Amino acid sequence: MDHKEERSIINVSREGLTDFLHSVQHSSSLRREMEKCKDDNELLKLAQNLGYSISQSDLNESSKYEDISQWFKVSRINPIKR
């Protein structure tokens, strides 16, 4: 694999992470599923089961991941009032 192909694969993977985080931000049910994840492996499995192509290195390199992780630590989803 040459350098250009490697960069293309990395970009696709990062786009997968960006798409996944966008979906998390806009879906309360997905946020609840994400909150159940106990570690990165469970988070990766959730994303991959939903069709997002992301890897551990994407999580490690992404400041968005750190931001969203911090948000989940301090945020609470309020129940829907009927």
N, C-alpha and C positions, 0 to 999 in steps of 0.2 A: 504494500500500500504506500503510495507516495504522499508527500506532505499535503498536497491539495485535497486528496481524498480524505485524509485524516481530519483536516479542518472542516470539511463538509459534514462528516459524521458528528463531530463535536457540535457544530452549529445546529444540526437537527436535534440532537439531544438537549441542548440548551433551550431550543424553541419548545420542546416537549415540556420542560420544566416551567417555562414562562406560561405556556397554555394551561398547564395543570394549576399553577398558582392563580391564574385569572379565573379558572373555573371555581376554585376554592373560595375566592373572594366573592363570587356571585351566587353561590349555592349553599344555603344553610344546611341542607342534608349532607352535602359533601364535607362541610366544615365539621359536622358532628362525627362523620366517619373518620376524618383526619384526627380529631381529638382522641379517638379510641386507639390510635397507633401508639405503641409503647416505645418504639425506637425507629431509627431510619429504615431498617429492613422492612418493617411493617408498612411504613409510609411508601417506600419504593414498590412494594407488592400491591398496595392499594392503587397507586398511580398506574402501574403496569397492567393491572386487571381492568382498569378503565380505558386502556388503550394509549396511555401516555408513555412515550419513550424517554425515560430519564434514568440516570445512573447515580451511584454514590458520589462520584466525582462532581457531578452537577450540583448536588446538595452541598458538598464541601466548598465549592467555588462561588456559590451564589449568595450575594448579600441579601437578595430577596428572601431566600430561605431563612436567613437569620432574622430578618424583619418579621416574617410571618410566624416563625417559631416564638419570638418574643411576644407578638400580638396574642397568640394562643395562650401564653403563660399568664397574661394579665386580663384577658377578655373572658367574658361569660356570655353565652347565648341565652337570652331571656325566652321563656316559654311563650308560645302564642296565646294571647288572651282570647277567650271565646265569649 
